């Protein structure tokens, strides 16, 4: 992080927030990076620990950092975009290339895995996919529960393909996959109708796999991820129009 205290109009904690965010955008604080301790940050910025705590509290509320008791404070992966936060939009804007690249990978990988899962899934595999689907249905307003159910649904399909290389690949990209699904769910699940539509997309994919309709499973997964890409593209276009 570069030290910059030449902002007399800003409060001390606001300077800390700005510098941490700038360091993230510059790649100096990648997702998962552990921040210095409160004492170290206070010394670095020559401010009180109270101001540091206020900065960290606000960053945590924004979903930008995660404070783990006993472990420290960590930069989260791509923060969730919030229409009330210009910075959140700038984060997504800076990371949109990564989001689209991840969607491209998911389309190649998961379409094939849906096809293979419909041919190879065991009873246990189908139960795990169904459990994720049921959890998605029952998550209601629990954002994190819904997110994990969605992520697990897709991971379980990859697992059901019984291709060890595909599974290793998706596990190695687990965090980025979760970030992508988090961002898309934030944009898609804006009302009860969109929630129902999204659930139905997953339900139809499951049914195609469970009934062994390999071509339909492949088509539905392709349609699902292509629809996500379309909605993300529309979001970024609208964002640019309003900026």
N, C-alpha and C positions, 0 to 999 in steps of 0.2 A: 504494500500500500504506500502511496506517496503522501507525505505529510503536507497539508495545506490548511493553514489557519487564517488565510486572508479573506475571511468572509464575516466581517464585523456585524452584519445584519442578522446573522443566523445564531441561534443558540448553540451551546457547546454540543449537546446531544445530536442536533441536526447535522453538524459537521461530521460527526462520527458515522451517522447513517449514510450521508452522501459519499464519504470516502470508501466505506465498505461496499456500497453498491457499485461505485465506479471501478473498484478493484475486481468485482465480479465480472462486470462487462468487459474489462480489459484482459480477462483470463487469469489474473493474478490470484483470484480466490475461486477455484473451480468447485463445482458441487461436491459435497462431502468433506471439504476442507475444514479443519478445526481452527477456530479463531483463537487469538491470544486470550489469556485470562483477563478478567476485569482489571486487575492491578496493572498488567502489562499495557492494556489499551489506555488506561488512565495516564500512565507514564508517557506513552507514545504521543498522545494528544495534549498532554499537560493540562488535564482537566480532572475533576473529581470523579470518584468511582460512582457517585450518585448519578452523574450525567451519563456515564457509560451504561449503567443499569437501565436508565430511561431509554437510551438508544436501542439497547438489546431488546427491551420490552416491546418497543414499537416495531422493530424488525420481526420479532416473533409473531406479533399480531398480524402483520402483513403476510406471514407464511414464508418469509425469506430465510429465516434461520430456525434451527431446532435446538432447544436447550435441553440437554440430557443430564439429569441429575447424576452427579458422581463421575461424569465423563467429560463434560465441557459443552461448548457451543459450536454448532456445525452449520455450514452453508447448506441449505437444502438444494435439491435439484431445481429445475425450472419452476419458479413460483407461479401460483395460479393467477391468471389474469383477472383483474378486478376493474370494472368500468369506472370506479371512483379513484383509481390509482394510476396516474400517468406513468409511473415507473414500472408498474406491473406490465403495462402495455409495451413499454420499451424493452422489457426483458423478453417478452414473447416475440417482439419484432426482431431482436437480435438473435433469438434462438429459432426463428421460424425455419431456417435452412435445415437445422438439425431435426426439427419436428417433421418436415416433409421427407427428409432422407429416411427417418425412422419409419414413416408410413410406407415409403417405397419398399423398404426391407420387409415390413410386416405383410405387405400385399404379396410379395413373392413367397415368403416363408409360410404364412398362415393359410394362404389359398391351397398350397400343396399339402399342408398338414391336415386341413379339413378333408381333402380328398382321401389321403391315406388313413385318417382316423375312421372314416366311414367304412373302410375295408378291414382295418386291423383292431379297432377298439374292443377291448374286453368288457365284460360286465362291470368290473371295478372301474375301468376308465369312464364308462358311460355314467356310472353313479357319481363320480367326482365332477364330471362336467355338469350333471344335473344339480348336484349340491350347490355349485357355484351359481347356477341359474336361479335356484330357489332363494339363495342368499341375496342375490341381486334384487329379486322381487320383494323380499322382506326388509330390505335396507331402509326403505321409506326416506326420511330426511337425513339419515346418517351418511354424510358425504364419504367419510373414510371407509365405512363398511361397504358401501356401494362400489367404491373404487377398487377395493381389494377383491370383491366378488367378480368384478369385470376383468381385472387382471388375471385372477385365478381361472376364470372361464377360458380365456385364450391360452394360458399356459397349459391347462389340462388337455386342450385339443392338441397342442404340440406334443405333449406327453403321450397322448393316445395314438400318435402317428407311429410310435415305436421306432423312431429314427434317432439314434443316440446323438448324432452330430447336430441335428436340428434342435434337440433338447439342450445340448451344451451351449449352442449359440444363443438361444433365447434366454437361458439362465445367465450368461455372461452379459447380456444386454437388459437384464431384468429392471434395473433402475431407470434406464432410458425409456423402456417400454411403459413403465408405470407413469413416468412424466408425461409421455404422449397421451396416454389414456386419461390422466388427470386433466390435462388441458382441454382435450376434446369433450370430456364429460361436462366440464365447466361451461363450455359453449353450447353443448347440445341440450342439456337437461334444464331448460329454462322454464318449462311449464309441464303440467301433468300430461298433456298430449305428447310432448316430445319424449317424456320419460317412458310412456307406454310404447311409443314407436321404437325407441331404442331397445327396450326389453323384448319386443316382438322380433326384432332383427336377430337377437341372440337366440331366442326360442326357436325360430325357424331353422337356424343353423344347427342347433342341437338335434332337432327332430330329423333333419336330413342325415346327420351322422348316425343317429340311433337306429334309423330304418335302413341304413346301408345304401342310401341314394348318393353315391359318390359324386356324380356330375352336378347334382343340385347343391350338395354341400359346398363344392368348389365355387359354383356360381354365386351362392348366397354370401360366402365369405368375401369374394371379390367385390360384390355389390356393397357390402357393409363397409369395407375399408375405403372403397372409392367414394362412397357417400361422405365419410368422415373427411376425406381429403377435399372434397367439394365444399363442405361447410367451412373448413379451415381457410380455404382460399377466399371464400366470400367474406369471412370475418376480416382477413387481412386487407382485402380491397376496401371494405367499409372503413376500417381503421385509417388507411391512407387517405381516404376521401375526407375524413373528418379532422385529419391532422393539419 
